[in-house]
Amino acid sequence: MSGYILCALDREANLSVVDALLLALIGIVIVFLVLIALMLLVTLVGKIFDSSDKLKAEHPEWGEKIASCKSKIMFWKKDKQEEETQPAKEAPKELAKGTCGELTLVNCDERDAAMIMAIVADSLNTPLNELRFKSIKRVEE
């Protein structure tokens, strides 16, 4: 094996195709081993920080960030079967920053309602998130 490495360092030596493929394979294996070691290191550091009560006491704001990150990660790991077997739970919707509640649409689709809200905000020269629309109703003539 050291012969391959020495041969690769010697620019005047002729490498056969098999030797070159073997040398490339060794390089790829080394890269993947380093990536696996880094992955294990990051996982270990995460476990240490999760179990550290002292860090949680010093930085209580990290709890919310960690919980949101974990929920985003778990979203991608869910199986379709788990989603189908669990009953749908009505959770209160989180409103976007600057929103003022819910909007009721009567005989109007979302595209038309968005257009009306944009026109009203533009004519009043007011940002849309500062306006409050309770309902939009389509009037038939």
Summary of the structure (lengths in Angstrom):
residues: 141
radius of gyration: 29.6
end to end distance: 87.4
largest distance: 90.0
contacts: 241
relative contact order: 0.06
helix: 63%
strand: 4%
